[in-house]
Amino acid sequence: MWERIESGVSAKTLDNDYLISIKDYALELGLVGIVFIKNDGTLKIIAEGEEKVLQEFAKEIKKGNYFPIDNFFLIWKEPNHQFTDFTIGDAKDDE
């Protein structure tokens, strides 16, 4: 079943390399969505795809394999199918 997750991550150092790593992993899994660093310095990830794939995606990010994380949250929502690809966005206050 197609689902949506919205995730936030905080870490001591977040930069464009982390965004690229997350984007590449999401594309590898066939997910659509966006990742960006918010103006407050935290990372926001919105992804849509099959529930099982989203669980794997979130699990890997939470483990901190891409960067050592300080805080992680995950919210499951109904998909709204606004994305056709997985992209890196510009800094925003919120989506």
N, C-alpha and C positions, 0 to 999 in steps of 0.2 A: 504494500500500500504506500502511496506517495505521501510524504510528510514534510514538515518544515521544522528546522531548529533555529533558534537565535541564541548565540553564545557570546559571552564576554570573557575576556582574558586580561589580566594585568600581570605585568612582569617588569623587572628592573630595566631591561633594555628591549625595546621593540623597534624594529626598523624594517625597511623595505624588503630585506632578505627573508624575514619571517613571513611577510605577506606573500611573497613569491612562492615560498615553500608550501604554504597552506593552499594557495591557488593551484599549484601543480598537483598536490595530493588530491584535492577535490576533483580536479579534471580527470585524474587517473581513475577515480572511483565513479565517474560519470555524474557527479553532482552539478547543480546549477546554484548560483547565488552570488554573494559579494563578501569581501573582507576589506576592512579599512581600519585605520587608527583614528580613534575619535580625538576631538580637541583636548580631552582630559588625559590623553596618553594611553588609554586602554584600547584593546583590540576588540572589534565587533565582527562577528561572523554570522551571516545569514545563509543557510543552505537548504536546498530542497532536493529530495530524491527518495529512493526506497528506504523504508524504516530501518532495515537491517544494515544497509550501507551507511546511513546517517549515524547509527549507533557505533559502528566501527570508526568512522571519521571522528566523532566526538571523543571516543575512548583514546585514540592516538593523540589528539590535541591535549586532552587532560593529562596524559602521562608526562607531558613536557618533553617529548622527544625532539620537537622542533626548537624549543627554547625553554629555559627553566621558568616555570610560571609561579606567581605568588597567589593568584586567585582565579577561579574558573566557575562560571555558572552556565546552565543550559536550560532553555525553556522550549518545550514542544508546543507547536501550534499547527493549525490547519494551513495547508499550503495555499498560496494565492496565485501561483504560477506567473509571477511578474518577471522572472529571469529566464533567459534562453541560453546562458553561458555562465561560467564562474569568472568573475572579474575582481580586480583590485580597484577600490574606490578612493576618493579623496577624503581627507579628514573631515569629519562631521560631528555635530553635537549629538546627533542620534538619527536613526533611520526612521 
